[in-house]
Structures are given as C-alpha cells and as structure tokens.
Amino acid sequence: MEMDNLMMYVEEEVENNEKIGFLMKHYENLSPSCKEILSLFVKGLNEKELGDRLNLPNRDAVKNKKFNCKSKLHDMMLNDPLFKKQYGGKI
C-alpha cells in the first residue's frame, strides 16, 4: 500500500510541476507591468503596498490591474493547445 501512495504522490508532483511550467511560459509573455504586479502580489504585498509601489491612484485601480493581469494569464493558459490537450482545459 505504501508504494501506491508513493506513486500517487510522485504523479501529483509531476503534474504540479508541468502546470507550473505552463504558468511560467505564459507569465513570461505578460507585459512588464503585469509581471511586476503579479510578482509583488505573490510575494505578499497588500493592495495599499502595491498601489504605493506601482504609483496607482487608489485601491480600486490596484484591484482592477491585478484582476486584468490574472485574467490575461488565465486566458493564455486556457488557450494553449498543449494545455487543452494535457489537462482538458482545466486549471
């Protein structure tokens, strides 16, 4: 039974690494401003800190920019033919 659990773990890790590869492939194609806001967001900056760092006028501007960048990345991944084939278009 332990071997089955190990194999499941390894398969999950491989799938996660492949998904990260797809994410990074498309992340690199984002605009510099999108890469910056998403990178800072992942590092844990809150909306106020993001706004201050990126010279955005208010919280709504930060939320809109972050949402638009995440949507672009999501759409690029979903429209990748290899991603559709490999994962059935599900993130």
C-alpha positions in Angstrom: 0.0 0.0 0.0 2.9 2.4 0.7 4.2 2.0 -2.8 0.8 3.0 -4.2 0.8 6.2 -2.0 4.3 7.0 -3.2 3.3 6.6 -6.8 0.3 8.8 -6.4 2.5 11.4 -4.7 5.0 11.3 -7.5 2.3 11.6 -10.2 0.8 14.6 -8.4 4.2 16.3 -8.1 4.9 15.7 -11.8 1.5 17.2 -12.8 2.0 20.2 -10.5 5.5 20.8 -12.0 4.0 20.6 -15.5 1.3 23.1 -14.6 3.9 25.5 -13.1 5.8 25.2 -16.3 2.7 26.2 -18.3 2.1 29.1 -15.9 5.7 30.4 -16.2 5.7 30.0 -20.0 2.7 32.3 -20.3 3.8 34.6 -17.4 6.9 35.4 -19.4 4.6 36.7 -22.2 2.8 39.2 -20.0 3.6 42.9 -20.1 6.3 44.1 -17.7 3.6 45.9 -15.6 1.5 42.7 -15.3 4.6 40.6 -14.4 5.5 43.2 -11.7 2.1 43.4 -10.1 1.6 39.6 -10.0 5.1 39.1 -8.8 4.7 41.6 -5.9 1.2 40.1 -5.1 2.7 36.6 -4.9 5.4 38.0 -2.6 2.6 39.1 -0.2 2.3 42.8 -0.8 -1.2 44.0 0.1 -3.2 46.4 -2.1 -2.0 49.5 -0.4 1.6 48.5 -0.7 1.0 47.5 -4.4 -0.5 50.9 -5.1 2.3 52.8 -3.4 5.0 50.7 -5.2 3.3 50.9 -8.6 2.1 54.5 -8.3 -1.6 53.5 -8.8 -4.0 56.1 -7.5 -6.3 54.0 -5.3 -7.3 50.6 -4.1 -9.8 50.1 -7.0 -7.0 50.8 -9.6 -4.8 48.1 -7.9 -7.7 45.6 -7.8 -8.6 46.2 -11.4 -5.0 46.0 -12.6 -4.4 42.8 -10.6 -7.6 41.2 -11.9 -6.9 42.1 -15.5 -3.4 40.7 -15.3 -4.6 37.5 -13.7 -7.3 37.2 -16.3 -4.8 37.6 -19.1 -2.6 34.9 -17.7 -5.5 32.6 -17.1 -6.8 33.1 -20.7 -3.4 32.5 -22.2 -3.1 29.2 -20.3 -6.6 28.1 -21.3 -6.0 28.9 -24.9 -2.7 26.9 -25.1 -3.4 23.9 -27.3 -1.0 21.8 -25.4 -2.7 22.7 -22.1 -6.1 21.9 -23.5 -4.8 18.5 -24.7 -2.9 17.7 -21.5 -5.5 18.9 -18.9 -8.7 19.2 -20.8 -8.6 23.0 -20.4 -8.9 22.8 -16.6 -6.6 24.7 -14.3 
